[in-house]
């Protein structure tokens, strides 16, 4: 009998509590630097993409959502991806790609909305993935504070 009374009291309290409904398009979901949204590629201050096509993010992806084809550049010691695709229908937003990248070229953004009219439109190519470093700076700073103990001074 005490368990039933306790269960009914919880039910009655919740029945008369203020509802917590979010009017989605008008009130977007709150985001901060901890939010793991869709992955994005960083464009460095000199205008070049930070990715060197090492393929570690592709290997770390448990959903096999990333495809990279690397190519040489006119800059002698660097490579750039000729093709960098992320199938957002496969992506599980785990952040393993962000952790695996040795060049800090891919970070999770705060972009959460994922809707389109066709499946092909949700395979993001390199042009859809590029973001300036300033747009991802909050997430970059957050990741650096998390990983500070492993970084060299």
C-alpha positions in Angstrom: 0.0 0.0 0.0 2.8 2.6 0.7 4.3 2.0 -2.7 0.9 2.6 -4.4 0.4 5.8 -2.4 3.9 7.0 -3.3 3.3 6.2 -7.0 0.0 8.1 -7.0 1.6 11.1 -5.3 4.2 11.3 -8.0 1.5 11.0 -10.7 -0.6 13.8 -9.1 2.4 16.1 -8.8 3.3 15.6 -12.4 -0.3 16.1 -13.6 -0.5 19.6 -12.1 3.1 20.7 -13.0 3.6 23.2 -15.7 4.1 21.4 -19.1 7.6 21.6 -20.6 6.7 21.9 -24.3 9.1 23.5 -26.8 7.7 25.2 -29.8 10.4 23.8 -32.1 10.8 26.0 -35.1 10.2 29.2 -33.2 12.3 28.1 -30.2 15.4 26.3 -31.4 17.2 23.8 -29.2 19.7 25.4 -26.9 23.3 24.8 -27.8 26.7 25.4 -26.2 30.2 24.3 -26.7 29.4 20.8 -25.3 26.8 20.2 -28.0 27.9 17.5 -30.5 26.2 18.5 -33.7 27.2 17.7 -37.2 30.9 17.4 -38.0 32.5 20.2 -39.9 36.0 20.8 -41.5 38.1 23.8 -40.3 39.4 26.4 -42.8 42.6 27.9 -41.5 43.3 31.6 -41.4 45.3 31.4 -44.6 42.2 30.1 -46.4 43.3 26.5 -46.8 41.6 23.5 -45.3 43.3 22.1 -42.3 42.8 18.4 -43.4 45.8 16.6 -44.7 43.9 13.5 -45.9 45.5 11.2 -43.4 42.4 9.0 -43.2 42.3 8.6 -39.4 38.8 10.0 -39.1 37.7 7.7 -41.8 39.2 4.7 -39.9 37.8 5.9 -36.5 34.2 6.3 -37.8 32.2 3.3 -36.4 29.4 4.0 -38.9 31.6 4.1 -42.0 30.1 7.5 -42.8 33.3 9.3 -43.9 35.0 8.9 -47.3 38.3 10.6 -48.1 40.3 10.7 -51.3 43.6 12.6 -50.8 45.7 14.5 -53.3 48.8 16.5 -53.6 48.9 20.3 -53.4 51.2 23.0 -54.8 52.5 23.4 -51.2 55.3 20.8 -51.1 54.8 19.2 -47.8 51.0 19.1 -47.5 48.2 17.1 -48.9 44.6 18.1 -49.2 41.5 16.0 -49.7 40.2 15.9 -53.3 37.0 14.4 -52.0 35.8 14.5 -48.4 32.2 13.1 -48.0 30.2 12.5 -44.9 27.0 10.5 -45.2 24.9 12.3 -42.6 22.3 9.5 -42.7 25.0 7.1 -41.4 26.7 9.6 -39.0 25.9 8.9 -35.4 27.4 12.2 -34.1 29.8 10.2 -31.8 32.7 12.6 -32.2 35.3 9.9 -32.8 36.4 11.7 -36.0 37.1 14.8 -33.9 39.2 12.8 -31.4 41.1 11.0 -34.1 42.2 14.0 -36.1 45.9 14.8 -35.5 45.7 18.2 -37.3 42.5 19.5 -35.6 40.8 19.7 -38.9 37.4 18.3 -38.0 35.2 19.4 -35.1 31.6 18.8 -34.1 29.5 21.9 -34.8 26.4 23.2 -33.0 24.3 22.6 -36.2 21.7 20.0 -35.2 18.9 20.2 -37.9 19.2 17.4 -40.4 16.4 17.4 -42.9 16.3 17.4 -46.7 14.2 16.2 -49.6 16.4 13.3 -50.8 18.9 10.9 -49.5 21.6 12.1 -51.9 21.3 15.6 -50.5 22.4 14.3 -47.1 25.7 13.2 -48.3 27.7 16.3 -47.5 30.7 17.0 -49.7 33.7 19.1 -48.9 32.0 22.4 -49.8 29.1 21.8 -47.4 31.4 20.8 -44.6 33.8 23.7 -44.7 33.5 26.3 -41.9 35.9 29.1 -40.9 37.8 28.5 -37.7 36.0 31.4 -36.0 32.6 29.7 -36.5 33.8 26.6 -34.6 36.0 28.4 -32.0 33.8 27.7 -29.0 34.0 24.0 -29.7 37.7 24.1 -30.4 38.4 25.8 -27.1 36.3 23.3 -25.3 38.1 20.3 -26.9 41.5 21.9 -26.1 40.5 22.3 -22.4 39.4 18.7 -22.3 42.6 17.4 -23.9 45.0 19.8 -22.2 46.6 17.1 -20.1 47.8 15.2 -23.2 49.0 18.2 -25.2 52.6 19.3 -25.1 53.3 22.8 -23.6 
